[in-house]
Amino acid sequence: MIDWLAFLVVFVSALLAAVIVVGLYALGLRLLVSAGRAPLVAPAEFTDAITVMSEKKRLREEKRVEKAVKKNPLTPAQRMAARIGAYVCFAGCAGAVLYGIYLIVPLFH
């Protein structure tokens, strides 16, 4: 016999957790960009890579990020608040993941 109510509870919980983690991460990234700290990740060099960002393109992207930081209309205090908010969002995201691991791993019970 399948307990459909338990299945529904697990499904809704997993869906809600996914929405929370993705939402917090997206909000954290948005706040980080608003704070003037746009993440720029240097491309990895792979032997079988289809596309690799050239040095010229990487420098152009860095210039674009610097220009966006200069156009930022926020005051320094607002930038600091946005950066702190971003870090809080990332911490909440990590906390949600760790809590999920705590619920799954029976070692901690």
C-alpha positions as CSV (number, residue, x, y, z in Angstrom):
1,M,0.0,0.0,0.0
2,I,1.4,3.4,-1.0
3,D,0.9,6.3,1.4
4,W,0.1,9.0,-1.0
5,L,-0.2,11.7,1.6
6,A,3.5,11.0,2.7
7,F,4.5,11.1,-1.0
8,L,2.8,14.5,-1.4
9,V,4.5,15.9,1.7
10,V,7.9,14.8,0.5
11,F,7.2,16.2,-3.0
12,V,6.0,19.6,-1.7
13,S,8.9,19.8,0.7
14,A,11.5,19.1,-2.0
15,L,9.8,21.6,-4.3
16,L,9.7,24.3,-1.6
17,A,13.3,23.6,-0.6
18,A,14.5,23.9,-4.3
19,V,12.6,27.2,-4.7
20,I,14.1,28.6,-1.5
21,V,17.7,27.6,-2.4
22,V,17.5,28.9,-6.0
23,G,15.6,32.0,-4.9
24,L,18.2,32.9,-2.2
25,Y,21.1,32.3,-4.5
26,A,19.5,34.4,-7.3
27,L,18.7,37.2,-4.9
28,G,22.2,37.0,-3.4
29,L,23.8,37.3,-6.9
30,R,21.5,40.2,-7.7
31,L,22.5,42.0,-4.5
32,L,26.1,41.3,-5.1
33,V,25.9,42.9,-8.6
34,S,24.1,45.9,-7.1
35,A,26.9,46.3,-4.6
36,G,29.3,46.6,-7.5
37,R,30.9,43.2,-7.1
38,A,29.9,41.5,-10.3
39,P,31.4,38.0,-10.3
40,L,33.7,37.5,-13.2
41,V,35.0,34.0,-13.4
42,A,38.0,33.4,-15.6
43,P,37.4,30.6,-18.1
44,A,38.9,27.2,-17.5
45,E,41.2,25.8,-20.1
46,F,40.0,22.4,-21.2
47,T,41.6,20.3,-23.9
48,D,38.3,19.3,-25.5
49,A,36.5,22.6,-24.9
50,I,34.1,23.7,-27.6
51,T,34.6,27.4,-26.8
52,V,37.3,29.0,-24.8
53,M,37.2,32.7,-23.9
54,S,40.1,34.4,-25.5
55,E,42.3,36.8,-23.5
56,K,40.9,39.8,-25.6
57,K,37.3,38.8,-24.7
58,R,38.2,38.4,-21.0
59,L,39.8,41.8,-20.9
60,R,36.7,43.3,-22.7
61,E,34.4,41.7,-20.1
62,E,36.5,43.0,-17.2
63,K,36.2,46.6,-18.8
64,R,32.5,46.1,-19.0
65,V,32.3,45.1,-15.4
66,E,34.4,48.1,-14.3
67,K,32.2,50.5,-16.4
68,A,29.1,49.1,-14.7
69,V,30.6,49.6,-11.3
70,K,31.3,53.3,-12.1
71,K,27.7,53.8,-13.3
72,N,26.2,52.4,-10.0
73,P,23.8,55.0,-8.6
74,L,24.0,53.6,-5.0
75,T,25.7,55.4,-2.2
76,P,28.6,53.6,-0.4
77,A,26.3,52.8,2.5
78,Q,23.7,51.3,0.1
79,R,26.4,49.2,-1.6
80,M,27.6,47.9,1.8
81,A,24.0,47.0,2.7
82,A,23.5,45.2,-0.6
83,R,26.8,43.3,-0.1
84,I,25.8,42.3,3.5
85,G,22.4,41.2,2.2
86,A,24.0,39.1,-0.5
87,Y,26.2,37.4,2.0
88,V,23.2,36.7,4.2
89,C,21.4,35.2,1.2
90,F,24.4,33.0,0.5
91,A,24.5,31.9,4.1
92,G,20.8,31.1,4.1
93,C,21.3,29.1,1.0
94,A,24.1,27.1,2.6
95,G,22.1,26.7,5.8
96,A,19.2,25.3,3.8
97,V,21.5,22.8,2.1
98,L,23.1,21.8,5.4
99,Y,19.7,21.4,7.0
100,G,18.6,19.1,4.1
101,I,21.7,17.0,4.6
102,Y,21.0,16.9,8.4
103,L,17.5,15.5,7.6
104,I,18.8,12.9,5.2
105,V,21.8,11.6,7.0
106,P,20.7,9.4,9.9
107,L,24.0,9.8,11.7
108,F,23.0,13.0,13.3
109,H,19.6,11.8,14.7
